[in-house]
């Protein structure tokens, strides 16, 4: 999951070297914390959060195939 999120985000931003994804295991789920450069936040979140929602949907769909619960946090 971490690698999938990393690849998706690097293709969206202007500063791909600033992309950081960390994994945290909490109770019954995996939390992926995403950090990007401040100037790339708008590209990752999108208008009214549409891009962020689409990214979360793709990650959750991949997680379901592996019987996992994944949460994506943009920090």
N, C-alpha and C positions, 0 to 999 in steps of 0.2 A: 504494500500500500504506500509506504513512504516513497519508494522509487517512482511509482506511478504519479503521485502528487508532484514530486520534484520535476519530472519531465514535463507535465502539463504546465506548471507555473513558469518554468524557464522559457517555454516557448511564447509566453504572454508578455513578459516584462522586458524593459530596456536594459536592466542591469542584472543579467542572469547570475553573475558571480555573487550577488548579494542575497540570493535565495537560500534560506535555511529551513529545513524541515526536521523537527525532533519528534520522537515517539515517546509517549508516556502511557503506561498501562494503568488504568484506573478501574477497579472492581471488575466488571464484565465487559469492558470496552477498551479499545485502543484510541488514544487521543493523538492526533497529528497536529502539532503546533507549527504554523507557517509564519515565517518572518521574511519580509521583503523590504527593499529600499522604500523610504517614505514617498518618493516621487512615483513609485510603481503601485502604490496602494489602490489608486483609482482604477487602474487596469485590472487588478485582481478582484476587486469588489464589483466594479461595473455600475452602470446606471441602475439605481434602486436595488442593488445587490444581486442583479441577474447573473453576472459571471460567477460570483461566489456560490450562488445557489446551484448553478449548473455544475461547478467543480465538485461540490458536496454530493450531488446526485450521482455523478460518475464514480466517485470514490465509494459511496455506499453501495452502488450496484456491484462493483468489483468485490466489496467486502461480503456481500450476501452469498456470492459464489463460494467463498471460503468459510462460510458460517461464522462470520465475525461481525461485531458492531464497531463501527469506526466513526469518530467525531472529528471534524476538521475545524480548528480554531485559527483565525487569522489575527495575529498579534503585531 
